[in-house]
Amino acid sequence: MSGITRAVAIGLLSVAGVLAPVANAAPQQCDQTVGNSVDAYLKRHPDVKSTLAHRGQQEDPGAPDPVLSYLQRHPDVRQALITLSQKCV
């Protein structure tokens, strides 16, 4: 397995690990902004928020908001979180 293929595989596994607890989440109301829906989602799922914060602190120890920092560096995780947080009833 080449280095690039291995890096992609590891990246996909880490994304799956972060979002695994998110997959069975309750649907969200439809009348929220993206920021509000993500914030509400993370409040309802403190384990996901904790995982993202931990990873953000590892990658950028000085970040004032490690969750936001992590999501800014990982657009695939950010988009998956946005999609899940905006599922409507």
The 8 nearest C-alpha neighbors of each residue, nearest first, counted from 0:
[[1, 5, 4, 2, 3, 6, 8, 7],
 [2, 0, 4, 3, 5, 6, 7, 8],
 [1, 3, 5, 4, 6, 0, 7, 8],
 [2, 4, 6, 5, 1, 7, 0, 8],
 [5, 3, 7, 1, 6, 2, 8, 0],
 [4, 6, 8, 2, 3, 7, 9, 1],
 [7, 5, 3, 9, 4, 8, 10, 2],
 [6, 8, 10, 4, 5, 9, 11, 3],
 [9, 7, 5, 11, 10, 6, 4, 12],
 [10, 8, 12, 6, 7, 11, 5, 13],
 [11, 9, 7, 13, 8, 12, 6, 14],
 [12, 10, 14, 8, 13, 9, 7, 15],
 [11, 13, 15, 9, 10, 14, 16, 8],
 [12, 14, 16, 10, 15, 11, 9, 17],
 [15, 13, 11, 17, 16, 12, 76, 18],
 [16, 14, 12, 18, 13, 17, 19, 11],
 [17, 15, 13, 19, 14, 18, 12, 20],
 [18, 16, 14, 15, 19, 13, 47, 50],
 [17, 19, 21, 15, 20, 16, 14, 22],
 [18, 20, 21, 16, 22, 15, 17, 23],
 [21, 19, 18, 22, 23, 47, 17, 24],
 [20, 22, 18, 19, 24, 23, 47, 83],
 [21, 23, 19, 24, 20, 18, 83, 25],
 [24, 22, 21, 25, 20, 19, 26, 83],
 [25, 23, 21, 22, 26, 20, 83, 44],
 [24, 26, 27, 23, 86, 88, 22, 84],
 [27, 25, 86, 88, 87, 24, 28, 85],
 [26, 28, 87, 86, 85, 88, 84, 29],
 [27, 29, 87, 30, 88, 31, 26, 85],
 [30, 28, 87, 31, 27, 85, 86, 88],
 [29, 31, 28, 32, 87, 36, 27, 85],
 [32, 30, 36, 29, 35, 33, 28, 85],
 [31, 33, 35, 34, 36, 30, 37, 29],
 [32, 34, 36, 35, 37, 31, 81, 85],
 [35, 33, 37, 32, 36, 38, 31, 81],
 [34, 36, 38, 32, 33, 37, 31, 39],
 [35, 37, 39, 33, 38, 84, 34, 31],
 [38, 36, 40, 34, 84, 39, 35, 81],
 [37, 39, 35, 41, 40, 36, 34, 42],
 [40, 38, 42, 36, 37, 41, 35, 43],
 [39, 41, 37, 43, 42, 38, 84, 36],
 [40, 42, 44, 38, 43, 48, 39, 45],
 [41, 43, 39, 40, 44, 45, 38, 48],
 [42, 44, 40, 41, 45, 39, 38, 46],
 [45, 43, 41, 46, 42, 47, 40, 48],
 [44, 46, 48, 47, 42, 41, 49, 43],
 [47, 45, 49, 44, 48, 50, 20, 41],
 [48, 46, 50, 49, 45, 44, 51, 41],
 [49, 47, 45, 51, 41, 46, 50, 52],
 [48, 50, 52, 46, 47, 51, 45, 53],
 [51, 49, 47, 53, 52, 48, 46, 54],
 [50, 52, 48, 54, 66, 53, 49, 55],
 [53, 51, 66, 55, 49, 65, 50, 54],
 [54, 52, 50, 56, 55, 51, 49, 57],
 [55, 53, 57, 51, 56, 52, 50, 58],
 [54, 56, 65, 69, 52, 58, 57, 53],
 [57, 55, 60, 59, 53, 65, 54, 58],
 [58, 56, 54, 55, 59, 60, 53, 52],
 [57, 59, 55, 56, 54, 60, 69, 65],
 [58, 60, 56, 61, 62, 57, 55, 65],
 [61, 59, 56, 62, 57, 58, 55, 65],
 [62, 60, 59, 63, 56, 65, 64, 58],
 [61, 63, 65, 64, 59, 60, 68, 56],
 [62, 64, 65, 61, 68, 60, 67, 66],
 [65, 63, 62, 67, 66, 68, 52, 55],
 [64, 66, 55, 68, 52, 62, 56, 67],
 [67, 65, 52, 69, 51, 68, 64, 55],
 [68, 66, 70, 69, 64, 65, 71, 55],
 [67, 69, 65, 71, 66, 70, 55, 64],
 [70, 68, 55, 66, 72, 67, 71, 65],
 [69, 71, 73, 77, 67, 72, 68, 74],
 [70, 72, 68, 69, 73, 67, 74, 77],
 [71, 73, 69, 70, 74, 68, 67, 77],
 [74, 72, 70, 75, 76, 71, 69, 77],
 [73, 75, 77, 76, 78, 71, 70, 72],
 [74, 76, 78, 77, 73, 79, 14, 70],
 [75, 77, 79, 74, 78, 73, 80, 14],
 [78, 76, 74, 70, 80, 75, 79, 81],
 [79, 77, 81, 75, 80, 76, 74, 82],
 [78, 80, 82, 76, 81, 77, 83, 75],
 [79, 81, 77, 83, 78, 82, 84, 76],
 [82, 80, 78, 84, 79, 83, 37, 77],
 [83, 81, 79, 85, 80, 84, 78, 86],
 [84, 82, 80, 85, 81, 86, 79, 21],
 [83, 85, 81, 37, 36, 82, 40, 86],
 [86, 84, 82, 83, 27, 87, 36, 81],
 [87, 85, 26, 27, 83, 84, 82, 88],
 [86, 88, 27, 29, 28, 26, 85, 84],
 [87, 26, 27, 28, 86, 29, 25, 85]]
